[in-house]
Amino acid sequence: MALPSSGSISLNQMHIEVGGSSGSQVSLNDSDIRGLIGKSSGAQMSFSEWYGASARVAINLTIASSTNNYNIVSNRGGTYSAGNTDVTLTINSGVTVGSTNVFTPSLNTGSNWTSGDTITIVNNGTVKGRGGDGGDGGNVTGPATTSANYTAGGAGQVGGRAVRAQFATTFTNNGSVYGGGGGGGGGGGGSLASIGKTSTVATYGGTGGGGGAGVNGGTGGAGGSASGGNTNYAGTPGSNGTATAGGAGGLQPITFNALGGTGGGLGSAGGIGGSGVGNAIGLIAGAGGAGGEAGYYEYSSKSNINGGAGISGTVGGRST
């Protein structure tokens, strides 16, 4: 807390400002007292020179353009003083803070802080976790005479993390904070048999799941392969997610290709992939993949944000 900017001021107030105990011995020529106003030993000084002086360091940071993987520790600069620093980070209106990895928070305080430091974040923009990737479509191989010929659709990836506070933080959310959308599950592989004078088998690869919404959006899953039948229909890939919406599951080139699930929207889980068809030799076809869970808008950090209340305002996703 800074010294008074006008009126009376005492040497004891100066001593407390630099971390001394009230009423304990102090001299105007002590180095920490002189350091408040940058005076050398024995220099002439006036009490009025200490008006408004503070022993604390103020660091003001601004994110003025969209960026990824922002870590406050990495950006606080060389003026930082351990246990004696007040950091204020402002995210400007229209700015998006995103991530390139679902397990790397878009905005992270970092952990290298000392008791006595303070962190304040004012979000006027948006913080979005990366979207989860869609699951791959299931494959089909051979003439489908055993269950080993089918594979299930792959699971969609969990959505990415938005904010991680590893130190006590005051967070004012005037914008929005979202975990990334989960990826859609891939469709299962399958086949159909036609039994007549001539038996034929058609195989169908599952289509890929859509990528989840986020910054950056999740990648759509690959389509499943199909082989070994009289006719073979590979699945198509899912669509990538965008900053605002999950991608669609792969297009269905043939009616029997199992569709991948749709990628989750911001802060939402991805859809489950469809199960493949399977009447060849009475076998059960590959199951659809599970949709990825929604990402965390605050990850392992609620206890450190706003005294344990967490981030309020416009948010979406999970919280822990």
Secondary structure, 3 states (H helix, E strand, C coil): CCCCCCCCCCHHHHHHHCCCCCCCCCCCCCHHHHHCCCCCCCCCCCHHHHCCCCCCEEEEEEECCCEECEEHHHHCCCCCCCCCEEEEEEECCCCEEECCCCCCCCEECCCCCCCCCEEEEEECCEEECCCCCCCCCCCECCCCCCHHHECCCCCCCCCCCCEECCCCEEEEECCEEECCCCCCCCCCCEEEEECCCCCEEEEECCCCCCCCCCCCCCCCCCCCCECCCCEEECCCCCCCCCCCCCCCCCCCCCCCCCCCCCCCCCCCCCCCCCCCCECHHHCCCCCCCCCCCCCEEECCCHHHEHHHCCCCCEEECEEC
